[in-house]
Amino acid sequence: MKNFILSTLILFSFQVFAQEVEIPKKAWKIIVHTSLNKSDNYKSVGQFLIDNNCTIDKNNVDFGTLSTGPVPVKKSSIVNYYNIVCKDSAIVFSGLMNANMSFEMYGVKSESSLEKIENKGMMGSLYKKSFNAMNELAIKIPNTKIEYVIE
């Protein structure tokens, strides 16, 4: 019984210290702070994207920018397109999402278009799923600190 109580207290204390940073509403940009220079960030994030099954659609070494092709969001019809800017000591993630939905009424068809990825909506909403996918990708980069931008 003592072992059970002790192990429960230890697990609870780890959960308290391992709390994630709360993501602010309307955050649309994720800054990943690194200890690398612009060139090394560019190389590492390019390899990181490839390792995470993202296709690099456009890139510019001089400006340190990368854009991905369509990246499907798990368990949804959403497709994300990420724009990444590499700087000294930082990698900046932003992007666009497409819900891949269409609606037709009385012969008029409306299809979803690209929208900015933003932390909004209720849990489980298309916007929240899209932002969470971008956030999950950004936090996979090891040895970094995450910052969220609202503008």
Number of C-alpha atoms within 10 A of each C-alpha: 6 7 8 9 10 11 12 12 12 11 11 12 11 11 11 9 8 9 8 8 9 7 14 12 13 15 18 21 24 24 21 21 18 19 13 16 13 21 15 15 21 27 13 15 18 21 13 16 15 13 10 11 9 19 16 18 13 11 17 11 12 9 13 18 18 21 21 20 15 18 18 17 19 11 7 14 12 19 19 25 26 22 20 23 22 27 20 16 16 22 25 20 22 23 22 19 25 22 19 13 11 10 10 9 7 5 7 7 9 11 11 12 12 14 14 17 27 23 22 18 13 10 10 11 11 20 21 17 23 29 26 19 16 24 19 10 14 21 14 11 17 9 10 17 14 17 14 20 15 12 6
